[in-house]
Amino acid sequence: MLRAFFLGFLTCLLALSAWAEFPKAYVGYPDARDLALSPDGGEVAVLMTDYEFGVVGRRTWDNLEFMNTATGDVRYVHDLEERVYLWVYWPFQDTLISQSLIYEIGRRDVDIQPTLLAINPQTGEETELYKGKRQDWDKDFDTPKIAGFSEDSREIAVLTSDKNRTDLIAINVDTGEQRRMARGNSRTLRWSLNDNFEPILRFDRGRDEAEEIIYARDQSGDWVPIERINKVENEFIPNTTADEESTLLVLHRPDDAERAGLYKYDLNARGFGDLVFEHPEYDLVSLRSDREGYVIYTAWAEDGFEKKWLNPELERFGKMLDKAFKPKDNWTIIETSEDGKRWLLFLSSPTRPGSYFHFDIETKKAQFLVNRRPDLKSNAVSDVQRIEYQARDGLGLVGYFTPSKRGQNSPLIVMPHGGPVARDYLDFDGFAQFLAFRGYHVFQPQFRGGGGRGQAFERAGHGEWGRAMQTDIEDGVDALVQQGLYNETAPRSIFGISYGGYAALAGASLTPNAYQCAISVNGISDLPLMFKQYDLDDPWDREALKIWKERIGDPDTELEQVQAISPIHNVNEIQAQILLIHGDRDSIVFPVQSDRMHKALENAGKSVRYHKLEEQGHYISNEDEGVNMLVYINNFLMGCMPPLPAWSAVEPQ
C-alpha cells in the first residue's frame, strides 16, 4: 500500500508541472535542474527531471543528457532505474560526478541512500565513490557536497555529514581511496580550498539560519574564527585562489564602509586590505571566477545586473554578449572550460525563468542549450515595469509592477520583500508571475531600510518599522493609481515573507481599511516577544539585540512605542482576512510568532487560517514547499479576494 502511494504521489506531483495554471510551473522543480560543463568545453551534462503523466508508478524520475555545446544536439542519454539525481559536477574530462539518492521501497517504508557516482561520459559506466547511511525518505537527510578537485592527484574534496559533525574528505576517482582533509563539527556548512587543494576557510552556521562564522587556520593549524556575518545583510564571498602572499579577493562590506565592495583579504593578518572596486551607488552582490578560481567579474544590481570585469580582454566579449541579448536579460557565467575560452551561461529576465547557453570566445557564437521551465510559455507571464516614485517626505524610491492578465481593473497584491535588508530585482519572480497569471496586479515596493543601495539607505529605515517603511509601501500604491496602472476602487491585499510578513500584518493592523486580505509567511507579529529570544549572556546575541533595538526601538525604555507598531498588540483593529504560514523549524522568526498571532486573531473573532510547513526553516528551500505555499495562498485568495472573471480581461469596444 505504501509503495503504491509513494509512486503515485511522486508521479502526480511531477505531472503537475506541464501547465502554467499550476504553481509547480512557476516555483517547483525546474525541468533542467543542474548543468556541468566538461573541462574542454565541448559538452555539457544536463540533469533533467523526467516527467511522466498518469498514476502508474515509474522507477526513474531523472536522466542525464550529454549535449554537444557547439550544436545543442544530445549525444547520449544516461537513464538508470531506482535513483533520483540531485546535482552533477564535471572535474575531469573522463569523469562526471553525480549525487544521487538510491531508494528502496519496502512494504511499510521507503529508504534512501545518498551516493556519489563517478560516471564515464562516453560509456555511462558508473562507479560508486561514496555511500551515506540509509535514511527515511520523509525526513531530512544529509547528502555529500563537493568543495573542489585536484587535477594532479585526481581527487575530489567532499563534505560528508552525520549528526555529530561534517568532515572534508578527499576521494580518488580512480581507486575510490579516501583520506580526511579537515574535521568540522555539527554546524559546519562548507570549506573553501586554495589552488594547492588545501582548505583555507571554513564556514559554520551561527546562532540561526542567517548567521555564519568564518574560520581560517592559524600557524599551528587550528581553525580560529576571523569573521562573523549575517549573510542576509552582508555577504562574505571569497574567490577560491589565494596568491603567494595568502591574499584573497573577497566581496564584503566592512563595518566602516558605506557599500559592499571587492577587497583584498589577508589570511595571515586576518583583516581587509586594499579596496579593489566599489560602485558609487550600489552594493556589489556577486563574484564570478573561472575554473582555476580567479575572479572574472563582480556585479551589482540597479534594476537588472551590471558587471565590472577584472580582465579587459574578457570584458570585450562580455560587452558583445550584452549587445546580443535583450536589454532586460540578465546573464551570468556559471562555469568556464579549462582554458577559459568557453563559457556556460545562465540567462533570465522578468519574463524568462531561465535558459542555458554556451559561448565560444574563438567563434564568438552563443549556442542555446536548454530552458529551465520549457512549459512556461510567453502567454503565461507578464512584462514587469520599473516604477519611480517619491515617498511623502521626498525620498526617491522605486518599485516593480507586474500587471494582471485580466486588465487594469484587476485587484492588487502588494508584495513587500523580506530582510528588511534585502531587495527585489528586475528579473523573474515565480510568485509574482503566478499571481499575475491568476488575475492580480502585483507591486513590489523597494522601501527605505532595504538592501543594495548602501548603509545610508538602510539606516533611513532605522526606527521606521511600521512608520516610514510602511508608508513607503502605501506611497508606492498611490503612485500606481496616479500613473493609471491600478484602479484605486479595486480590492487590494498584501503578502510578504519574513520582514514582508511583518509588513503584511502591520498593513492589516495599522491601516485596517487599506487591505482586504493579508498573508504573512514566517512573519513577526509580536516585536517585544522577538527581543526576548536573545541570550543576554551571549556577547554575539547582545550585539544582535543592540542592532535590532537601533532598527526598531527599545522595548525596555519604549515599550508603548514598540507595541504600537506590533501587529499582535493591534489585533482588534484588523478588518482583513488573515492567512498565516510558518515553517515549524524556523530559527530566525520563531514559529511562536505565528502561533500566538493565530490564537489572538481567533480570540478577537477575526477571520484567520494557519498552515504549518513541516520540517521547514526560515528559508523555504524545498521547491515542493514553495508549491504548497502558492496552493495555500491561491485557495485563500479565491475566497478572500477572487480575481476578475477571465472574460473581463477583454476590454469593451
Secondary structure by P-SEA (a helix, b strand, c coil): caaaaaaaaaaaaaaaccccccccccccccccccccccccccbbbbbccccccccccccccbbbbbcccccccccbbbbbccccccccccccccbbbbbbbbbbbcccbbbbbbbbbbbccccccccccccccccccccbbbbbbbccccccccbbbbbbbcccbbbbbbbcccccbbbbccccccccccccccccccccbbbbbcccccbbbbbbbccccbbbbccccccccccccccccccccbbbbbbcccccccbbbbbbbbccccccccccccccccccccccccccccccccccccccbbbbbccaaaaaaaaaaaaaccccbbbbbccccccccccccccccccccbbbbbbbccccbbbbccccccccccccbbbbbbbbbbccccccccbbbbbbcccccbbbbbbbbccccccccccccaaaaaaaaabbbbbbbbcccccccccccccccccccccaaaaaaaaaaaaaaaacccccccbbbbbbccaaaaaaaaaaacccccccbbbbccccccaaaaaaccccccaaaaaaaaaaaaacccccccaaaaaaacccccccccccbbbbbbccccccccaaaaaaaaaaaaaacccbbbbbbcccccccccaaaaaaaaaaaaaaaaacccccccccccccc
